[in-house]
Every structure is written in C-alpha cells, then in structure tokens.
Amino acid sequence: MAEYTKPLPEITAESRPFWEGCKRRQLLVQRCRACGARQHYPRGVCAACWSDDLEWLPSPGRGRVYSFTVTHRTQARGFRDELPYVLAWVELDEGVQVLTNLVGCDPEKVRIGMEVRVTFEDVNADVSIPRFTPA
C-alpha cells in the first residue's frame, strides 16, 4: 500500500459505525426511527426531527452526480499529485447526498445526472474511504 499523504478522516463516536462499514466495503447511511428520514453525514441526532433514535442501514451505493467541480490547480499536499480531480455531490438512490471524489473516469466526461456507484480506497490498515466511479 502506497503512503497516503492526504488528511485522514476524524473518526468520532458518531461516525465510527460509518467508517467501520467502509472498512467492510459497505456504505452505511443513517435512518431516523422516529420520522423515517435518512441522512448522511453521520450525526448524533436526526436533522429532520432532532430525535436521537437513529439506526444504520446499508446502502447499495448507487446514485447520480448532483453537482461537481473539476480541480485543476492546488498546492495541497497529496492532492496536487492527482490533478485534475473531481469533487462531486452524489445523490444516492435513497435520497441523501454524499460529498465525494469521482475516480476512474476522465474529468472532462463527468456530467450532472451521470450514474455512479461506490468504490472504496484502502488508505491504511484502519481506514477505507468511499469514492464513486461511473456505473
């Protein structure tokens, strides 16, 4: 495994189940048992009704590009070696949006509405980061 030089995620008590799922190559989203709303990023309460009765559900990891930008210039360590790269909001089929990188495709061919699926990048022995690639 090559040295990972980008910042690592901060794994908190609230986000630990999400990152453990990623390590198993499983994308998880939260669902509120009180109102049924789904959400991503991991939080301790429901963003819709403020209930703390949340559960983790597996996501098939399929969705569409909602919005994106292509980065051509940066001085950020770890990122400049991958220029150009795509940062995108992906709307999962479950209706939640995930901020992510699109990988495995020419940045010039990315389009809003493009179908994508999750993939995982193993960055060290403890962390796998979800990315998305064309479906």
C-alpha positions as CSV (number, residue, x, y, z in Angstrom):
1,M,0.0,0.0,0.0
2,A,1.5,3.4,-1.1
3,E,1.9,6.1,1.6
4,Y,-1.3,8.1,1.9
5,T,-0.5,11.8,2.2
6,K,-3.9,13.4,2.3
7,P,-5.7,14.3,5.6
8,L,-7.3,11.3,7.3
9,P,-10.9,11.5,8.5
10,E,-11.5,12.2,12.2
11,I,-13.3,9.1,13.5
12,T,-15.6,10.1,16.3
13,A,-18.1,8.1,18.3
14,E,-20.9,9.3,16.0
15,S,-19.1,8.4,12.8
16,R,-17.3,5.2,13.9
17,P,-20.1,2.8,12.5
18,F,-19.9,4.6,9.2
19,W,-16.1,4.1,9.0
20,E,-16.3,0.5,10.2
21,G,-18.8,-0.1,7.4
22,C,-16.4,1.4,4.8
23,K,-13.7,-0.9,6.1
24,R,-16.0,-3.8,5.3
25,R,-16.7,-2.2,1.9
26,Q,-20.2,-1.3,2.9
27,L,-21.7,2.2,2.6
28,L,-23.9,3.0,5.5
29,V,-26.5,5.8,5.9
30,Q,-28.5,6.7,9.0
31,R,-32.3,6.4,9.2
32,C,-34.3,8.0,12.0
33,R,-36.6,5.5,13.7
34,A,-38.9,8.3,14.8
35,C,-39.7,10.0,11.4
36,G,-38.0,7.8,8.8
37,A,-35.7,10.4,7.4
38,R,-32.4,9.3,6.0
39,Q,-29.2,11.3,6.4
40,H,-25.5,11.4,5.6
41,Y,-23.0,12.6,7.1
42,P,-23.2,10.8,10.4
43,R,-24.8,12.7,13.2
44,G,-26.0,12.1,16.7
45,V,-29.5,13.4,16.0
46,C,-31.9,13.4,13.1
47,A,-31.5,16.5,11.0
48,A,-35.3,16.5,10.3
49,C,-36.9,16.0,13.7
50,W,-34.0,16.1,16.3
51,S,-34.7,12.5,17.6
52,D,-31.6,10.6,18.7
53,D,-33.2,7.3,17.8
54,L,-31.1,6.5,14.7
55,E,-30.1,3.3,13.0
56,W,-27.5,2.4,10.4
57,L,-28.7,0.9,7.1
58,P,-26.6,-0.5,4.3
59,S,-26.8,1.4,1.0
60,P,-26.4,-0.2,-2.4
61,G,-24.1,2.8,-3.1
62,R,-25.7,3.7,-6.4
63,G,-26.7,7.2,-7.4
64,R,-26.3,10.1,-9.7
65,V,-24.0,13.1,-9.9
66,Y,-26.0,16.1,-8.5
67,S,-23.2,18.7,-8.9
68,F,-19.4,18.7,-9.4
69,T,-16.3,20.7,-10.0
70,V,-13.0,19.8,-11.6
71,T,-10.0,21.0,-9.7
72,H,-7.0,21.8,-11.9
73,R,-4.7,23.7,-9.5
74,T,-3.9,23.2,-5.9
75,Q,-0.9,23.3,-3.6
76,A,-2.4,21.0,-1.0
77,R,-0.1,18.1,-0.2
78,G,-1.4,14.8,-1.5
79,F,-3.9,16.4,-3.8
80,R,-1.6,18.1,-6.3
81,D,-0.3,14.7,-7.5
82,E,-3.8,13.7,-8.7
83,L,-4.7,16.8,-10.7
84,P,-7.1,17.2,-12.3
85,Y,-9.6,15.6,-9.9
86,V,-13.4,15.7,-9.5
87,L,-15.2,16.7,-6.3
88,A,-18.9,15.9,-6.5
89,W,-22.1,15.8,-4.7
90,V,-23.6,12.4,-5.4
91,E,-27.3,11.9,-4.7
92,L,-27.8,8.3,-3.6
93,D,-30.9,6.4,-4.7
94,E,-32.0,6.7,-1.1
95,G,-32.2,10.4,-1.5
96,V,-29.2,11.5,0.6
97,Q,-26.3,13.4,-0.8
98,V,-22.7,12.5,-0.3
99,L,-19.7,14.8,-0.9
100,T,-17.1,12.6,-2.6
101,N,-14.4,12.3,-5.3
102,L,-15.2,10.7,-8.7
103,V,-12.5,8.3,-9.7
104,G,-11.8,6.1,-12.7
105,C,-13.1,8.5,-15.3
106,D,-11.9,11.4,-17.5
107,P,-12.9,14.6,-15.6
108,E,-14.0,16.1,-18.9
109,K,-16.6,13.3,-19.3
110,V,-18.4,13.9,-16.0
111,R,-21.9,15.2,-16.3
112,I,-24.7,16.1,-14.0
113,G,-27.1,13.1,-13.8
114,M,-24.3,10.6,-14.6
115,E,-24.9,7.3,-12.9
116,V,-22.3,6.3,-10.4
117,R,-21.5,3.6,-7.8
118,V,-19.4,3.4,-4.7
119,T,-15.9,2.0,-4.6
120,F,-13.5,2.1,-1.6
121,E,-9.9,3.3,-1.4
122,D,-7.9,1.5,1.3
123,V,-5.7,4.3,2.6
124,N,-4.1,2.4,5.5
125,A,-4.8,-0.7,7.7
126,D,-7.6,1.1,9.5
127,V,-9.3,3.4,7.0
128,S,-11.1,2.9,3.7
129,I,-12.6,5.9,2.1
130,P,-15.7,5.8,-0.2
131,R,-15.2,7.2,-3.6
132,F,-17.6,7.0,-6.6
133,T,-16.9,5.8,-10.2
134,P,-19.1,5.6,-13.3
135,A,-21.8,2.8,-13.0
